[in-house]
Amino acid sequence: MSELFQLNIEVIKQRWPEIATRIQAQDITQLDAVLVEGVQQTISVNGIQLSSRYDRIAEAQLFIDTLPTKLALNVTVYGVGMGDVPSLLVEQGNIDSIKVGLFNLALFSLLIHYTDQTQWLSCEQLELVDLQTMQFLDSVYIAITPELRLVSDHNARLRDLIVFEQNREYANKQHHLDDPKLMARLETSLPFLQQDPDAADLSKDHNCDKALVIGSGPSLEQHYDYLIVQQGRPKGQRPLIIAVDTSVNALMSRDIVPDIVVSIEYNIALKHFPEPLPKRAALVYFPRLSAEVLQAWPGPRFSAYSQSHFYDALNTSHPKLRLFTNGSVLHPAVALAVYLQATDITLLGCDFSYPFNKTHAFWADGSLGPSAAHNKKHWVLNGLGQRVATDINFIGYLRSLEHFIESQPQVNFYQSSLAGAKIQGASYRECTI
């Protein structure tokens, strides 16, 4: 134990004794840490610098300058870095309260072994926070970006929410209300919207207590036999089966025909469906779907919209059911099950990650875009508490689904695989025969 650690931990013990106990229990030898010399000094941990090596204070000020000035009376700092941001916030003295959240207790223990952080730790307006107790982002915050790569497993979900927010503006650029391609697609979809019934009409024939919502994740391949048995149960006793478009090939390769198929994306084409198409499956679509698919669909079609402002004008002239969506076709599939009064929903093939080193059930690697062969920088925890590779868009879809699940307390949600991402709010249900 270094003298600096003793100095820092005494302050923490006096103010936050439970956090101090946890910090003292950390093993910092697990961290590959080296001192980095530049114009200034910083620490590199597992190849990632905790701050600039040239002008740490200027960098800290750049972080602070991202705050909305009029609202920045109560600020949360996620991560510590080299401690420069909380130090500068305390020195400026124009903020009522500061919360500093610890992304990685071992990393913070390392920092206070070798640096003096007592100046900001002693500030009365500042509170040190164990982020494991936080489920949602505070409205005004700074994220110390190097620590997003060094986060402990326990805080991965909060890290994901931050990354999702940081990428929201970029993602939304793909959904401009005046996008010429999307506007042209709406024009070609208009005749179908005029003749096809509202997806809300499905409630006339499909009110149900139990539903199986099927994604196209790799774990779906573990549940074919279970789905065959469920499909074979007498009508009125079996669950409603709702599948996303890219799962239909996998299902029909085993003669599993969903009751409802949901398809919403601009880029989905006939090549993404089996031949022949399922005759008895109903299609629920958003008008971004190609006319090619709509024209070819042999079964009943039902139209719906997302809750995006993109559909507001269209909903005025042609009102339809509006379903929750935030980037993934799985979202409206789940929302439709809830709309149809299901109170017991099991998610199959909803992995949001690449278990078994695969991206999708049935499909060859890379054929739907992402490839498991590429080096993945992102990860989530699976149902076994293990890290599993993923991509940033899947993380956003996962966290959005978790928010939706939280908003539906009347529904019991279950996930069928421990190999895929752990879905908060969904209990594990073994789906075997």
C-alpha positions in Angstrom: 0.0 0.0 0.0 1.6 3.3 -1.1 1.6 6.5 1.0 -0.6 8.2 -1.7 -3.1 5.4 -1.5 -3.3 5.7 2.3 -3.8 9.5 1.9 -6.6 9.1 -0.6 -8.4 6.1 1.0 -8.6 7.9 4.4 -10.7 10.7 2.8 -12.9 8.1 1.1 -13.3 6.1 4.3 -14.5 9.2 6.2 -17.0 10.1 3.5 -18.0 6.8 1.8 -16.9 3.9 4.0 -18.7 1.2 1.9 -17.0 2.3 -1.3 -13.6 2.5 0.6 -14.0 -1.1 1.7 -14.6 -2.3 -1.9 -11.7 -0.2 -3.3 -9.4 -1.8 -0.7 -10.4 -5.3 -1.8 -9.4 -4.6 -5.4 -6.4 -6.4 -7.0 -4.6 -3.9 -9.2 -2.0 -6.4 -10.4 -4.5 -7.6 -12.9 -4.1 -4.3 -14.8 -1.3 -3.9 -17.3 -0.4 -0.3 -16.3 2.6 1.8 -17.4 3.6 5.5 -16.9 3.5 7.4 -20.2 5.8 10.4 -20.6 5.0 13.3 -23.0 4.8 17.0 -22.3 2.9 15.7 -19.2 2.6 12.3 -17.6 -0.4 10.0 -17.8 -1.0 6.3 -17.1 -1.7 3.7 -19.8 -3.8 0.7 -18.7 -4.2 -2.3 -21.0 -2.9 -0.1 -23.9 -5.4 2.8 -23.2 -4.3 6.2 -21.9 -6.4 7.6 -19.1 -5.8 11.1 -20.4 -3.8 13.2 -22.9 0.0 13.2 -22.5 0.3 16.7 -23.9 -2.2 19.0 -22.1 -4.4 17.2 -19.6 -6.1 20.4 -18.4 -7.1 21.5 -21.9 -8.5 18.1 -22.5 -10.5 18.2 -19.3 -11.9 21.6 -20.2 -13.0 20.2 -23.6 -15.0 17.6 -21.6 -16.5 20.3 -19.4 -17.4 22.5 -22.4 -19.7 19.8 -23.7 -22.1 20.5 -20.8 -25.3 22.5 -21.5 -24.4 25.7 -19.7 -27.8 26.7 -18.5 -28.5 23.2 -17.0 -25.1 22.3 -15.6 -25.9 22.9 -11.9 -25.9 19.3 -11.1 -23.3 17.2 -13.0 -22.4 13.6 -13.1 -19.0 12.5 -14.3 -18.9 8.9 -15.5 -15.3 7.7 -14.9 -12.3 9.5 -13.5 -9.5 9.3 -16.0 -6.5 11.0 -14.3 -8.9 13.0 -12.1 -8.5 16.2 -14.1 -12.2 16.7 -14.9 -13.5 16.5 -11.3 -10.6 18.6 -10.1 -11.4 21.3 -12.7 -15.1 21.2 -11.9 -14.4 21.7 -8.2 -11.9 24.6 -8.9 -14.4 26.4 -11.1 -16.9 26.4 -8.2 -20.0 27.2 -10.3 -21.7 23.8 -9.9 -24.1 23.0 -7.0 -23.4 19.2 -6.9 -21.0 16.8 -8.6 -21.3 13.1 -8.8 -18.3 11.1 -9.8 -19.1 7.5 -10.8 -16.5 4.8 -10.7 -16.6 2.6 -13.8 -13.9 0.3 -12.6 -13.0 0.0 -8.9 -9.6 -1.7 -9.7 -8.7 1.1 -12.1 -9.6 3.8 -9.5 -7.6 1.9 -6.9 -4.6 2.0 -9.2 -5.0 5.7 -9.8 -5.0 6.6 -6.1 -2.0 4.4 -5.5 0.1 6.7 -7.6 -1.6 10.1 -7.7 -3.0 12.5 -5.1 -6.8 13.0 -5.6 -7.7 14.4 -2.2 -8.4 17.9 -3.5 -11.6 16.9 -5.3 -12.4 13.9 -3.0 -12.6 16.4 -0.1 -15.1 18.8 -1.8 -18.4 18.9 0.1 -20.4 19.4 -3.1 -18.9 16.2 -4.5 -20.3 12.6 -4.1 -18.4 9.5 -5.1 -20.8 6.9 -6.5 -20.6 3.2 -7.1 -22.1 2.9 -10.6 -23.5 -0.6 -9.9 -26.3 1.1 -8.1 -27.3 3.2 -11.2 -29.6 1.8 -13.9 -30.1 5.0 -16.0 -28.1 7.9 -17.2 -28.4 11.3 -15.4 -29.6 14.0 -17.6 -26.4 16.2 -17.4 -23.2 14.3 -17.5 -19.6 14.0 -18.8 -18.3 10.6 -19.8 -14.5 10.1 -19.5 -14.2 8.2 -22.8 -11.0 6.1 -22.1 -12.9 4.4 -19.3 -15.6 3.3 -21.6 -13.1 0.7 -22.9 -11.9 -0.2 -19.4 -15.3 -0.6 -17.7 -15.8 -3.5 -15.3 -18.3 -6.2 -16.3 -20.8 -5.0 -13.7 -21.0 -1.5 -15.3 -21.2 -2.6 -18.9 -24.9 -1.8 -19.2 -24.4 1.9 -18.1 -21.4 2.1 -20.5 -23.7 0.9 -23.3 -26.3 3.6 -22.6 -23.6 6.2 -22.8 -22.2 4.9 -26.1 -25.8 4.7 -27.4 -26.4 8.3 -26.6 -23.1 9.4 -28.1 -24.0 7.8 -31.4 -27.7 8.8 -31.4 -27.2 11.8 -33.7 -25.2 9.9 -36.2 -27.7 7.0 -36.3 -30.6 9.5 -36.7 -29.0 10.9 -39.9 -30.3 7.8 -41.6 -33.9 8.7 -40.9 -34.3 12.3 -42.1 -38.0 13.1 -42.7 -37.1 14.4 -46.2 -34.9 11.6 -47.3 -35.6 11.3 -51.1 -35.2 7.5 -51.1 -37.6 7.0 -48.2 -40.1 9.5 -49.7 -40.1 7.6 -53.0 -40.6 4.3 -51.1 -43.6 5.7 -49.4 -45.1 6.7 -52.7 -44.8 3.1 -54.0 -46.2 1.8 -50.8 -49.3 4.1 -50.8 -51.5 1.7 -52.9 -50.8 -1.1 -50.4 -51.6 1.1 -47.4 -54.9 2.1 -49.0 -56.0 -1.5 -49.5 -54.4 -3.4 -46.6 -56.1 -3.4 -43.2 -54.6 -1.9 -40.1 -52.4 -4.2 -38.0 -54.7 -3.4 -35.1 -57.2 -5.6 -36.8 -55.1 -8.7 -35.9 -56.5 -8.4 -32.4 -59.8 -9.8 -33.8 -58.2 -13.2 -34.4 -55.0 -13.2 -32.4 -55.7 -12.2 -28.8 -53.4 -14.4 -26.8 -52.0 -15.0 -23.3 -48.7 -16.4 -24.5 -46.5 -15.5 -27.5 -43.2 -16.6 -28.9 -41.2 -13.7 -30.5 -38.5 -15.1 -32.8 -35.4 -13.2 -33.8 -32.7 -14.5 -36.1 -29.9 -14.8 -33.6 -27.6 -18.0 -33.6 -29.3 -19.5 -30.5 -32.5 -19.9 -32.5 -30.9 -23.1 -34.0 -31.1 -24.7 -30.5 -34.9 -24.4 -30.4 -36.2 -25.8 -33.7 -37.5 -29.0 -32.0 -39.2 -26.9 -29.3 -40.9 -24.7 -31.9 -42.1 -27.8 -33.9 -43.8 -29.1 -30.7 -45.3 -25.7 -29.9 -46.6 -25.3 -33.5 -48.2 -28.8 -33.3 -50.3 -28.1 -30.2 -54.1 -27.6 -30.7 -55.3 -24.2 -31.7 -56.2 -22.3 -28.6 -53.6 -24.1 -26.5 -50.5 -23.1 -28.4 -48.7 -19.7 -28.2 -48.9 -17.1 -30.9 -45.7 -17.3 -33.0 -44.4 -13.9 -34.2 -41.2 -13.9 -36.3 -38.9 -11.2 -37.7 -38.3 -11.3 -41.4 -34.7 -12.6 -41.4 -35.7 -15.6 -39.2 -38.3 -17.0 -41.7 -35.7 -18.9 -43.8 -34.4 -20.6 -40.7 -37.9 -21.5 -39.5 -39.2 -22.8 -42.7 -36.1 -24.9 -43.3 -37.6 -27.0 -40.4 -41.3 -26.6 -41.6 -42.0 -24.1 -38.9 -44.5 -21.5 -40.1 -45.0 -18.4 -37.9 -48.5 -16.9 -37.5 -47.2 -13.4 -38.1 -44.0 -12.1 -39.8 -42.9 -8.6 -39.1 -40.8 -6.7 -41.7 -40.0 -3.0 -41.6 -36.7 -2.2 -43.3 -35.9 -0.4 -46.5 -33.2 -2.9 -47.5 -35.3 -6.1 -47.0 -36.0 -7.8 -50.4 -37.4 -11.1 -51.6 -34.0 -12.6 -51.4 -34.2 -12.5 -47.7 -37.3 -14.8 -47.7 -37.7 -18.4 -48.5 -39.2 -19.7 -51.8 -42.0 -20.3 -51.7 -43.2 -17.7 -49.3 -45.4 -19.0 -46.4 -49.0 -18.9 -47.5 -50.7 -18.9 -44.1 -48.5 -16.4 -42.4 -49.7 -12.8 -42.0 -47.3 -10.0 -42.8 -47.1 -6.9 -40.7 -45.1 -4.2 -42.5 -44.1 -0.6 -42.3 -44.3 1.3 -45.6 -40.5 1.4 -45.9 -40.7 -2.2 -47.1 -40.3 -2.8 -50.8 -43.3 -3.1 -53.1 -41.6 -6.2 -54.4 -42.1 -8.1 -51.1 -45.6 -6.7 -50.6 -46.7 -7.7 -54.1 -45.3 -11.2 -53.7 -46.7 -12.0 -50.3 -49.3 -14.7 -50.7 -50.9 -14.4 -47.3 -52.8 -11.5 -45.6 -50.9 -8.2 -45.2 -51.4 -5.7 -42.4 -49.8 -2.3 -42.3 -48.5 -0.3 -39.3 -46.1 2.6 -38.5 -43.4 3.2 -36.0 -43.8 6.1 -33.5 -41.3 8.2 -35.4 -42.3 11.6 -36.6 -41.5 10.3 -40.1 -45.0 8.7 -40.2 -47.0 11.5 -38.6 -48.3 13.0 -41.8 -49.1 9.6 -43.3 -50.9 8.6 -40.1 -53.2 11.6 -40.5 -54.3 10.6 -43.9 -54.1 6.8 -43.4 -54.3 6.0 -39.7 -52.6 2.7 -38.6 -51.4 1.0 -35.5 -48.2 2.6 -34.3 -45.6 0.3 -32.7 -42.5 0.9 -30.7 -39.3 0.8 -32.8 -35.8 1.9 -32.1 -33.7 0.5 -34.9 -34.5 -3.2 -34.8 -37.4 -5.2 -36.4 -37.5 -7.2 -33.2 -38.9 -4.1 -31.4 -42.2 -3.9 -33.2 -42.5 -7.7 -33.1 -42.3 -7.6 -29.3 -44.6 -4.5 -29.2 -47.1 -6.3 -31.4 -47.2 -9.2 -29.0 -47.9 -6.8 -26.2 -50.6 -5.1 -28.2 -52.3 -8.5 -28.8 -52.6 -8.9 -25.1 -49.8 -11.4 -24.5 -48.8 -11.4 -20.8 -46.3 -14.2 -21.2 -43.7 -13.5 -23.9 -40.7 -15.7 -24.7 -37.9 -14.4 -26.8 -36.1 -16.9 -29.0 -33.1 -16.1 -31.2 -32.9 -12.7 -29.6 -29.2 -12.7 -28.9 -28.0 -9.1 -29.7 -24.5 -10.6 -30.0 -22.6 -13.4 -31.7 -22.6 -16.5 -29.6 -21.0 -19.6 -31.1 -19.0 -17.2 -33.3 -22.0 -16.7 -35.6 -24.1 -13.7 -36.5 -27.4 -15.3 -37.4 -29.2 -18.6 -37.5 -29.3 -20.3 -40.9 -27.5 -17.5 -42.8 -23.9 -17.7 -43.9 -21.5 -15.3 -42.1 -21.6 -11.8 -43.6 -24.7 -12.5 -45.8 -26.8 -10.1 -43.7 -24.1 -7.5 -43.3 -22.1 -8.1 -40.1 -19.4 -10.8 -39.9 -18.3 -12.7 -36.9 -14.9 -13.1 -38.6 -14.1 -9.4 -38.1 -12.4 -8.3 -34.9 -15.1 -7.1 -32.5 -14.3 -4.2 -30.2 -17.6 -4.4 -28.4 -19.1 -6.9 -26.0 -22.0 -7.6 -23.7 -22.5 -10.0 -20.9 -24.5 -13.1 -21.7 -26.8 -15.0 -19.4 -23.8 -16.9 -17.9 -22.1 -13.6 -17.0 -19.5 -14.1 -19.8 -18.4 -11.5 -22.3 -19.7 -12.2 -25.8 -18.7 -10.2 -28.9 -21.2 -7.9 -30.5 -21.5 -4.7 -32.6 -22.5 -1.2 -31.3 -25.9 -1.2 -33.2 -26.9 -4.5 -31.5 -26.0 -2.9 -28.1 -28.4 0.0 -28.9 -31.2 -2.4 -29.9 -30.7 -4.4 -26.7 -30.8 -1.4 -24.3 -33.9 0.0 -26.2 -35.7 -3.3 -25.8 -34.9 -3.3 -22.1 -36.4 0.1 -21.7 -39.6 -1.1 -23.5 -39.7 -4.2 -21.2 -39.5 -2.0 -18.2 -42.5 0.0 -19.5 -44.7 -3.1 -19.6 -45.0 -4.3 -16.0 -48.1 -6.3 -16.8 -46.1 -8.7 -19.0 -43.7 -11.5 -18.0 -40.8 -11.6 -20.4 -38.5 -14.6 -20.8 -35.4 -15.3 -22.9 -34.7 -18.8 -24.1 -30.9 -18.8 -24.3 -28.1 -18.1 -21.8 -25.6 -17.9 -24.7 -26.9 -14.6 -26.0 -26.9 -11.2 -24.3 -28.5 -11.0 -20.9 -31.8 -9.1 -21.4 -32.6 -7.1 -18.3 -36.2 -7.7 -17.3 -36.4 -11.1 -19.0 -36.0 -14.2 -16.9 -34.4 -17.3 -18.3 -36.8 -20.0 -19.5 -35.5 -23.3 -20.8 -37.2 -24.1 -24.1 -36.5 -27.7 -24.7 -38.7 -30.8 -25.2 
